[in-house]
Amino acid sequence: MKYSDYMEQDTINEVLWIWRQIVPRPRDRVPVTIYTIHNVFLPLVPLLFMAYLVRRPNTHFARLAVMPFTIWTILRASFGFVWVDQMYSPYNFGQGLFGIASVGKALEYGFVKEGRFKNGEGSLGHVTTPAIDRVTANKPSAMSTLGLGTSPSTTPTSEKDLSFPNPKYVRSPSGVALAVVSDKKPPGNRKAIRSPSGVTLAYRESHTPRPNTPISNGHAAITSIHPKKSSSPLRGLADAIEVLGSVRGIGWSWGKGLYIAPETRPLDRAGFVTATLKLFIFSFLALDFLESAIKLLPPFRKPSGGTIFYMTEMPSFLADDTILSPLIKSHPVASGLIAKYFMSTVISFAIGLAIIAGFEMCYALLTLICVGLLGHNPESWPPIFDHPWRATSLADFWGRRWHQTLRLTFFIFGGYPAQFIIETLLRPVLGKERAVKVGRIGLVLGTFTASGLFHGLSIYGMGEGGVDHTATLYFASQGVLLLAERVWRIVTGKRVQGVLGRIWTYAAVLIGIEFCMDGWSKRGLASGLIIPPILSPTRMLLWPILIRLME
């Protein structure tokens, strides 16, 4: 072997060694215990620091400098530590999902040159009220992410707050408004006009009202465009937590075009909190029932899990002494396939409903904390789902009804790079305008492929078995089918919708997802611990009652 070959092999080995210091092999991972669990959360420190910097001007190079270290700590914490007991396999999967999503946040904060702006913000950090806090008929929120009150120097910009009762304008000879005089105390800087005896007659305002400033989603106006900066250290931390937690971009400049599900809960604080509490309880009970029911099936009675395609023949209560018995016995292969895929579809549908219930439960709990305890505006927390089961097309399902929490993450990982590469390569051939149109195809395919890699790579944290690219293929195929819907519309002039559209959507989503569910179930995702039995009403109450009734 030549010397150059030795050098090349040594370089490869060194790169692999460095990589394994970041993402160790499953057998080399450190068990999560009470003494090591803090390491799982340590990456939040540099990530919060990057979130703080992205809200401060002239910090682009500082963010780029911190980004590699942040990504290293995230990957090391997410894939270097493992919950050893197979019962905790869902925790390992969640750890991997959170880690890769955090890497996306670090890349976003590192490469966005100007920083992240709130709607209506002229310069970074000038709006101190929460970005999601919108003015409604209710009073705007009095607290930020950390419960910090709105700066007293802020001047609201809603029409109601800025209108003066019985206003009288003091004008110059040329007609220019110099001041606004009111017979009632208006908001803002004011000076009393008193009679010689000291009686307050009116108040003079030093400026005229500002008009409403709408935010991008068209719901309402934001508050405080030009407040004075706060020097409180907690203000910077609150700003960092807010931008890090703004996964959908509501109230932020990068959230333009985001679909927001219509609100069905009352918007008064008491009614909203009550409705959200009911949603939390219902979601918890639904998740608990679905998890408990799935664990009754033979493959999922042990934490190690099993395949969802376990049923190879019709159950005995159908095959023996029923009207279907002759047909089943005369066609054993066909009846076995029907039983196999019918059961796998039921399991996949149940796991999908459990995922929705889990999202709803966690989001409802966070909503209760922020609205009920921290005083956020109820309208700031719109629904996270919009009835996914009502979708009539893939575009409707993925673009409107499914949650949009990782929308920007997938754009960053795959959509934007694919769009840029295609546009750059085709611009000399097709021209700028056509290259941009073709680039949108890359945006769709890249985004869905990134979603597949996100789910497929995260499973690496679940131990032996490596990555699972069935998820990559599934989500990439969803992008192809979504483009097929657009081709259908161009060719026929009709949208995919109605009853046939719903059948198409269910088939396109459920048929492929079964193979993803099977891969995840084999690794213990469906059989692992989600709700502890002691907190499970289904296992503590419902099952014992049903067993006693059956006896």
N, C-alpha and C positions, 0 to 999 in steps of 0.2 A: 504493500500500500504506500502511495506517495505521501510525502510530508504534508502536502496541502490537504490530502484527504483526512489525515490525522487531525489537522487544525480545524477542518470543517466539522468533524465528528465531535471534537472537544467543545466547539462553540455550541453545537446542538445540545450536548449534554449539560453545559452550563445554563443555557436558556431553560431547559426542562427543570433543572435543579431550582432555579430562581422561581419558575412558575409553581413548583411544588411547595415552595415556602409560602406562597400566597394561597394556593388551593391544594391542600394536601390530598393524598389518596385516602379513600374511606378508612382504611385500617390505621392510618396515621393521625386521625383526628383526635382532638382532646374532648373527653366526655364533659357534658354540661352538668355541673354540680353547684351547690350553694357557694362554693369557693371560686368557681370559674364563670358563673353566669353573667357577672358584670362585664366580661369581655365581649359578650354578644351585643351589648348596648354602647360600648365605647365609641364606635364609629359615628354615633350621633353628634359627638362633640365637634370633630372637624366639619361634618356636614352642616351643622348649625352655624359654624363660623363662615362657611361659604354662603349660606343663606343670608347671613348678616351682611356680608360683603356685597352680595348681588343687589342689595337695597341701598348701597352707598356709592356715590359718584367716584369715578377715576380709580376703580379697583380691579379693572380687567386683568392686568398682569399679576396682581396679587392672587386672584382667583385661579388663574392658570398655574401659578406656582404651587398652590395648595392642592389642586385637583389630583395629581398622581398619588400623593400620600393619602388623600381621602379615599380614593378608589381602592388602594391597597388595603387599608384598614377595613373597609366594607367587605371586600371579598374574603379576607382572612377571617373576619368574625362570622360571616355567613356560612362559609364552607370549611372552616378550620375547627369548628366546635360542633358536636353532635349530641343529640338526646339518644342515649344508648338503647334504652328499652324500646322495643318495636311498638309498644303501645303509644309512644309519642311521635310516631312517624309523621302525622300531620304537622307537628311543630317544626320538624326538620324541613318539610316542604314549604311551610310558611316562612321560615327563616331564609330559605333560598329565594323565594319570591320577593320578600322585602329587600334582600340584599341587591338583587339585580335591578329592582326599581330604584333603589337608592343610588346605584351607579349611574342610572339614567339622570337622576337629579343632579349628581355631581358634574356630569358632562354638560347638562343644560346650564348650570350656574357658571361653569368654566368658560364656555364658548359664546354665551350671549354677551355681546360686547358692551352694550349700553346699560345692562342691568334689567331688572324687572320693575315695571311701572304699574301702579294702580290706575284705573280709569280716571281721566281728568287730571292726572298728576303732571305738572310741568317739569319737575326735577325730582330725583330720587329722595325719598324720605320726607317729603313735604306734607303728605297726607298721613295723619296719625290715626285716623279712625280706621277700623277694619275695612278691607276692600269689599268684603261681602256684605257689609252693613249698608242697607239701603233705606231711604226715607219712605215711610208709608203713612197711612192715616194714624198709625200708632207712633209713639215717641221713638226716635232712633235709639240705637243701643247706647248705653252709658258706659260700656266697658269694652276693652279690647281683648285680645287673646289671653292676656294675663289678668284681666279684670281691671285694667287701668282706665280711668275715666277719660272722656274726651277733654282735650285741652280747653281751659276756660277762655282762651283767646280765639277759639274757633268761631267762625261766623257761619251758620247754616245757610244753605243755598236753596232750600225748598221755597216754593212760592208762598206757602202758608206762613213760614217763619219770617220771610223778608218783606211781606206786605205790611204796611203801616195802617192802623185804623184811622180813618179820617185824615189822610196825609195832607200837609200843606207844604208846598215847595217854596223855599226862599230863593229867588232868582236875581241874577244881575240884570242891569238895563238891557243887555243884549239877549236875555232870555235863558242864559245858562243856569241850570240848577246848582245852587251853591250848597244847599242843605235841605233836609227834610224835617219838618216840625210835626209832631203828633201830639194829640191830647192824651195819649197813653204811652206808657213806658215801652219803647221799642227795644229789640235786642241790639247787641253790639256796643261800640263806644258811644256814650251819650252824655249830655250836659244839660242840667236842669235850667229852665228859664223861670225865674221867680219874680213875684211881685215885690214892690217896696216893703210890704209887710212880711215877706218871707214865704208866702204861699206858692207852692209849685204849680205853675200854669201849664207847662208843656215841657217836652224834651227835644233837644236839637240833636239830630244825627249827622255825623261828619261825612257820611258817604251815602250814595244812593244804592238801592238794592241791586244785587247781582242777579242775573237770570238763572233759571235752572240749568244744570249741566247733566245731560242724560248719560247713562252708562251704556255699554255696548249691547247688553242683552235686552234693553228697552223696558226694563221693569220699573225703574224709578230713578230718581236723582241721587247722586252721592253727596256726602257732606264734606265740608271743609276742604276747599281746594288750596287755600293759602294760609294755613295756620302757622304759628310760630313753632320753631323746632323745639322739641323737648330734650333736655340734657339728661334725663333720667336713664341710668344704665338698664333698668328694666324695659324701657321703651325699645332699645335696640334688640333685646332678647325677644320681646313680644313681636317685633317686626320680623325677626328671623323665623320664629315659630309659625307666624302667619303665612309667610311665603312658602315655607316648607310644607305646610299643611294644605295649601291651596292646590289640591291635585286636579281639580276641574277647571280652575282659572276663572271662577265667578268673581267679577269685579276687577279683574286684571286685564291689561292690554292684550296679553297672549291668549285670553279666553274668548276672543271674538269669534263668532260663528258657532259657539257651543250651543247645542240644543239643551234647553232646560225643561224638564217635565212639568206640566201644569200642576199647581198646588190644589189639593182637595181638602186640606185641613183648615180649620178656622185660623185667621191671622192674628186674632187677639191672643195675648201671651198665655192666659189661663187655658183657653180652648185649644191652642196649639200644643201646649205641654201635655194636656190630657189626651189628645188624639195621638201624640207621639208615644206616650206611655202605653197606650193600648196597642199601637203598632209594635212596640218593643216586646210586650208580653206575647202577642200573637206570633211574632217571628220566632221568639225563643221556644214556644210550645211546638210550633211547626218543625223547627230544626231538631228539637229533641225527639219528636215522634218519628221523623224520617230517619234520623240516625239510629234510633232504637229498632225500628222495623228492618232496616238494612242489616243490622247485626244479627237478626234472627235467621238469615239465610245461611246455608252451610258454609260457603267460602269465607264468610266474614265473622264467624264466631270466634276465631283466634286473631290476635293482633297482626300476625304475619300476612293476612289477607289471602286473596285468591282471585281467580278469573271470573268475570261476569258471564262468560259463555260456558257455565258449568252444566247446564241442563242439556242432556243429550237425548232424552226421550220424554214423551208425554207423561205427566204425573198419573199415578194409579187411579185417582178419583175420576179421571176422564177416560182412561184406557179400559177400565174394568166396569162392565155392566152399565154402560150409558149408550145413548143413541149414537154417539160418535165412535164407539168401540170397534165396530166392523171396519169403518173407514180408516181408523188409526192402525189397526192390525194389518190391513191390506196394503198400507203405504207407510211402512216403518221409517224409511229414510226421510221422506217428505215431512211426516209428522214430527220426527226428531228435529229437523231443521227449523220447523215452525216454532216448536217449543223453545229451542235454543235462542233464536233471535227475538222471539216475543219477550222472553224473560230478560234478555240483555237490554232490550229497549226500555222495559219497565224500570230496571235498575238504573240505567243512564238517566231516564227522566226524573227518577226520585233523587239521584245525586244532584242533578241540575237544580231541582227545586230546593234542595238543602243548601246549595251554594247561594241561591237568591235569598233564602231565609237568613243565612248567616250574615250576608252583606247588610240586609235590612236591619237585623238585630244590632250589629255593631254601629251602623250609621245612626240608628235611632238613639242608642245610648249616648253617642257623641253629641247628637242634637240636643238631648235632654240636658247634658252637662253645659253646653255652650249657651243655650237659650234659657234654661231654667236657673243655672247657677251664675254664669258669667254675663248674663244680660244681653246676649246677642239678639238682633232683630229676628223674629220668626221667619220673615220672608227671605232671610239670608241662608236658610237651610232648606232648599227645595228637595223634592224626592230624588233619590239616587237611581231608581228604576222607573220606567213608564210602562208597566204591564207587558213584559216581554212576550207572554203567551198570546197577545193580541196582534203580533207583528204579521203583516201581509206581504212582506218581501224581505230579502236579506239586507237591503239598504235601510229599510225601516227598523229591522231588528238590531243591526250593529251600529247604525248611526243615530238612532233616537231612543230605542226602548232599553237596550242594554246599558249598563253603567259606563260612564265615560272617565273613570278615575285615572286610567293609564293611557289616555288618548295621546297626550303630548310625549309620554315616554316612548311609545311605539313610533311616533313620528321621528323622534331623535335617533332611535336605534336603527330604523330601517327606512321609513318613509322619505325623510328629507335626503339622506344619502343617495337612495335609489333615484329619486327625482333629479337630483343634481347631476349624477353621473349620466343619466339618459339625456338630459337637456344639453349637457356639455358635449357629448359625443355626436348628437344628431343636429346641433345648431348649424355646423358648416354644411350639412347635407340638405336639411329640410328648411332652414331658416329659423329665425327666433320664434315666430308665432306658432308654427307647426311643432317645433321642438318642445315648446311649453305645453302644448296639448298632449303630446305623446308622453311628456314627463309626468303628467298626472296619472298615467297608467302605472309608472314606476312608484309613484307615491302610494297608490292603493296596494300594489303587490308587496312593496317593501314594508309597509305598515303591518299587513297581516302576517308576513313572514317573520317580522320581528316579534309579533305577538306569539307565534308558534315557538320561536327560539326561547322566548321568555319563559313559557310554561315547560318546554322540553329540557332546558338547561337547569331550571330550578329543582327538578327532581333528582339531580345529582347529589343534592344534600341529604337524600333519604337513605344513603348507604350504598352497599354493593348493588351493582346493576348498571352503573353509569348513567348517561343521559338517555332520554327517551324521545326520539325524533318523530314518533307518531303524532305528537302534538304539533310539531313543526309542519308536517305534511298537511295535517287537518286545517290549521289556520291559514296556511298558504293557499290551500284549495278554496277556502272561503273568499279570498281575494279574487281568485279566478272566476268563481261563480257570481260574485258581485259585479265584475266586469261583464259577465254574460248577460246579466239583467240590463245593463246599459245598452249592450248590443241589441237585445230584444226590443228595447224602447226605440232605438234608432231605426231598426228594420220595420217594425210594425206600427210605430207611432203610439203605442199603448204602454202604460206602466204595468209592472207586475203588482197586482193588487187583488182584493176580493177573496172569495173562498178558495179559488185555485191558487192564488198567491200565498195564502196561508198554508195550504197543503204543501206547496213547493218549499216554503220556508221551513216547516217542520221537518220535511224529508232531508233538506240540505243540511240542517243543523244537527239533527239527531243521528242520521246514518253514520256520518263520519266521526261524531263525538264518541260513539261507542268504543272505538279502538283506543281513543285517549283514556276514557274511563277504565278500560281494561288494563292498560299499562299502569295507571295510577293505583288501581285496586290491587294489582299484584304486588305492589310495593307497600301496601298497608294503609293507603290513604282513606279508604272507606271503612276499614275495620279498626283504625286507631282511635285514641281518646279525643273527643271533642268536648262533650259535656260530661263531667264526672257523674257516675251513677248516683251519688248522694244528692246531687242537684237536679236529677232527672225525674220529673213528675211521671213520665211514661213508665220508666222502669221501677219506680218506687210505689206508684199507685195504680196506673192503668193496667199494666200486665198482671199484677197479682189479682186485681178485681176480675179481669177476663178469665184468668185461669180458674178462679173459684166458681165463676158462673158456668164454665164449661164442665167442671166436675159435678 
